[in-house]
Amino acid sequence: MGDDGEIIVEFVRNGPYIKCSAIHVATGREVSAMGPVNEPKAVERVAIAKLKRALGL
């Protein structure tokens, strides 16, 4: 992930939706995003973008 540090990504499916949680390993900061189950990469991009904003990167 470049200079952002290690990020753990987790997906949980709930019917037609998928929740993606992104955790910054060094700080323990966690954010999540939800979206349609057929677009997991898009939901992952949103979660990582939210995490970067939360970390001020």
C-alpha positions as CSV (number, residue, x, y, z in Angstrom):
1,M,0.0,0.0,0.0
2,G,2.9,2.3,-0.5
3,D,3.8,4.6,2.5
4,D,0.4,4.1,4.0
5,G,1.5,1.1,6.1
6,E,-0.1,-2.3,6.2
7,I,-3.9,-2.5,5.8
8,I,-6.1,-5.5,6.5
9,V,-9.2,-5.9,4.5
10,E,-12.2,-8.1,5.5
11,F,-15.4,-8.8,3.6
12,V,-18.7,-10.0,5.2
13,R,-21.7,-10.8,3.0
14,N,-25.2,-10.1,4.2
15,G,-27.7,-11.1,1.6
16,P,-27.4,-8.8,-1.5
17,Y,-24.9,-6.6,0.3
18,I,-21.2,-6.8,1.2
19,K,-19.5,-5.0,4.1
20,C,-15.8,-4.2,3.7
21,S,-13.8,-3.3,6.8
22,A,-10.3,-1.8,6.4
23,I,-8.0,-1.7,9.4
24,H,-4.7,0.2,9.6
25,V,-2.4,-2.2,11.4
26,A,-0.1,0.4,12.9
27,T,-2.8,2.5,14.5
28,G,-5.7,0.0,14.8
29,R,-8.0,2.5,13.1
30,E,-11.0,0.8,11.4
31,V,-13.5,2.0,8.9
32,S,-16.1,0.1,6.8
33,A,-18.2,0.6,3.7
34,M,-21.2,-1.3,2.3
35,G,-22.4,-1.9,-1.2
36,P,-23.8,-4.5,-3.6
37,V,-22.3,-8.0,-3.4
38,N,-21.5,-8.0,-7.1
39,E,-19.1,-5.0,-6.7
40,P,-16.6,-6.1,-4.0
41,K,-13.6,-4.2,-5.5
42,A,-15.6,-1.0,-5.7
43,V,-16.6,-1.4,-2.0
44,E,-13.0,-2.1,-1.1
45,R,-11.8,1.1,-2.9
46,V,-14.3,3.1,-0.9
47,A,-13.3,1.6,2.4
48,I,-9.6,2.2,1.8
49,A,-10.3,5.8,0.7
50,K,-12.3,6.3,3.9
51,L,-9.4,4.9,5.9
52,K,-6.9,7.2,4.3
53,R,-9.2,10.2,5.0
54,A,-9.6,9.1,8.6
55,L,-5.8,8.8,9.0
56,G,-5.2,12.2,7.2
57,L,-3.2,10.6,4.4
